C-alpha cells in the first residue's frame, strides 16, 4: 500500500499550491453544510471519497493537476476516515463506503 501524501499538495510544473489540512477540510465541510441548509439544497456531492494515492501508484504517477486533488478524500490513502467524514456522517446520517 502506498504511503499517503500529506498536506499541502504542490504541483511541480504549475504555479499552484494547495495548503490544506484535515482541520481546513472539516471547516470547509462545516461551512458547506451550513450554506446548503440555508439555501435549501436537496443534496450534496463530495467528489472524491478516498485519496488518490493508490491510483497515482497504479497509473505510474499523478499529473500536475491530479496531485492537487490527490489528498481531498474523506478517507486518506490508507482508508482511514478524516474528521470531515465524521462530520458528514453526523450531519447527514449517510455512511460512505
Protein Blocks (a to p, Z undefined) as FASTA:
>chain_A
ZZddddddddfkbccdcdddfklmmmmmmmmmmmmmmnopabdcdfblbacklmmmmnop
acfklmmmmmmcfbdfkopacfklmmmmmmnopacZZ
